[in-house]
Amino acid sequence: MSWTIIQQSLPEFAKGFRLTLWLSLVGILGAMVVGIIVSLVRYFKVPYLAGILGAYVELARNTPLLIQLFFLYYAFPVIGWKMSAATCGIVGLIFLGGAYMAEGFSGGFNGVAKTQLESGRALGMSRWQLARYVVFPQGFALSVPALAANVIFLIKETSIFSVIAIPELTNTALDLIGLYYRSNEYLFVLVIAYAIILIPLSLILTWLERKVRYGTFGN
């Protein structure tokens, strides 16, 4: 293990680190938006849309991100829709993450007491008002544990972006290993880089989960 080699590689890993954070942030935010929309449509059983979005959830959750990225990057240009590698990565993360987020939100929304809905309807609330004022606030709090797990999962999935040559952390490590044949040093930096992202985030999400749970149920 050469610390000099590690020190020399840090600027390259710093670039990959920033790109990984950016792709993760955009992809996770997009996935949460998709997840909220899909889960609410399915929760209220909107005709036609609920079935279509249910099929999307099953397709996304039961196909590997690797295959989804290959399809976006290599198949779409054939029909005239060409995207950059970074755009493909973000779209793929949103496509996969949206399905997992939808399931997480659905679990929370289904946990909202039926009496809450009945009370809202008795007050004359529309579906939109029920979703905004009753289902979403309570369901979101119940969804936090699943959402936290999905956030960690999606950040780790960015390592697959290396297959379409996005210079994130994993691709940076593989490129450096291919150039200089110093696997131990570069893999060590790779592990440390992911630990710097994931361990503090995991602690923050665990704290948030406890705060939301206590705030909601008074434990």
N, C-alpha and C positions, 0 to 999 in steps of 0.2 A: 504494500500500500504506500503510494507516494503522495505526500501532502502537497508537494510542488505541482504535480499533475492536477490534483483537485483544485488548487488555487487558480491555476491557469484556465481551468474549464468554467469557473464561476460566471464570467461575463456571458458566455453562451447559455448557460443554464438560467441565468437571470432573465434573458429574453424569452426562453421557453416558459419560465415561471409566470411572467406577466401575461403571455399569450394564453396559457392554461387558465389563469384567473379570469381573463376577459371572456374567453369562450364559455367557461363555466357559468359566469354571471349572466350573460345574455341568454344562453341556452336554458338555464334554470328559471329565469324570469319568464321567458317565453313558454316554457313547459307549465309553469303555474297558471298562466293566463289560459292556456289551452285546457288544462285540467279543470279549472273552475267552470269554464263554459260547458265542457263535455259532461261533467258531473251534474250540473244543474239541469241540463237538457234531459239527462237520463233520470234524474230524481223526479222531475215533474212529468216524465213520460210524454214528451212532446212528440206528436205523431210524425212518423217517417224518420225525423232526425234522430230520435233516440235509438232506433234500430241501426241506422247508418253509423252513428258514433260508437255504438256498442261493438259493431264489427271492426271499426278502427282500433278500439282498445285491445281487442283480442289479437288482431294482426300485429300491432306494434309490440305487445308484450310477449308474443310467441315467435318472434323472429329476432335473430341476433342483430345488434347494432352494426356489426361488421358487414353483414349482408345488406342492410339498409344503406350504409355509406357507399358500398360498391354500386348499388342501384342508382343512387343519386348522382354519383360522380361519373359513372361510365355509361349508364343506360339513358339518362335524361338528355345528354348531348345528341344522342341519335335522333331524338324527336325535336331537336332545335332549342332545347333549354339547357344552356351551359352555365354552370355556377363555379365560382372560385372554390378552392379547397376549404377555406375557412367558412364560407357560406354553407357549403355542403355539411360541414361538421356541425354548425349551429342548427341547421334545419333537421339534421339527423338526431341531434340531442333533444330538440323540441318535440320531434315526432315520437321518439321513444319515451322521453320524460313526461310528455303530456298524458300518455296512457297511464303511466304509473301514478302521476299526480291525480289523475281523474279517479283512480281506484282509491287513493288515499282520502281525497275529498268526499267520495261517495260513502266511505265508511263513517266519516264524521257526520255528514248530512243525515245519513240513516239513523244516527244515534240521537237526533233531535226528537224529543218527545212528541208524539202525535197530538197530544193535548195542546201543544204550542201552536200547531198548524190549525187545529180546530178553533182555537181562540182567535187566531188571526183572521180566519174566514168569517167567524161570527162578527168581527169588527168591520167586515166588508173589504178586506185587503185583496188586491189582485195577486196573480202569481208573481209578478215582478216585485211587488211590495213584500210578499211573504219571503221571497228569496233574499231580498236586500235587508230586511229588518229582523227576520226570524231565523231562517234556515242558515244563511251564510255566517252571521256572527257566532252563533252557537256551534255550528258544524265545523267552522274553521278551528276553533279552540280544541275540539275533539280530534281534529285531523293532524294536529301538530306532531305527534310522535311518528306517524307514517310519513309526513312531509319531510321531517328531519332525516329519516332513513333514506328517503329518495334523493335528497340533496347530496348526501355523502355518496350514494350510489352513482349519481350522474357525474360528479366530479371525478370519480375513479374511472368512469367510462370514457373520459376524454383521452385516456391513454391509447384507445383504439384509433384515434385520429391519425396516428403515425402511418396507418396503411394508405392514406391518401396524401401523405407527405406534408401534413401540417406541422410546422416546427415547434410543437409544444414540448413538454418535458421528456416524454418517452422517446419521441423522434430525435430530439437533441442528443439524448444518451446513446441511442442506436447509431446515429451518425458519427459521434465521437469515437465510439467503439470500433466502427468500421474503418475509421481513419487511422487510429493510433493503437488499437488492440490493447487497451487498458480497461478491461471489463470491470475489475474490482473497484477502481476509483470512480468510474462514471456511474456504475450501478449504486454505489454507496451514496453519491450525491443525489441521484434520482430518488432513492428511498427517503433521504433527509428532506428533500424538497416537498414530496407528497406529505410527509409527516408534519412539516411546517404549516401546510394548508389544512390538513384534515384534523389533526389533534385539537388545535384551538377551536376550530369550527364545531367539532363534535362536543366539546365542553360547553360552548356557548349555546348550542341547540339543546343540550340536556338541561341547562339552566333555564332556557326559555320554556321548555316543555313543563318543568316543575312550576314556574311562575304562572303559566297559563292555566295549568290544572288547578293550582291552589286558588287562583283568582276566580275560576269558574265555579268550583265546587266547594270552596271554603275549607279545604283540608288543612 
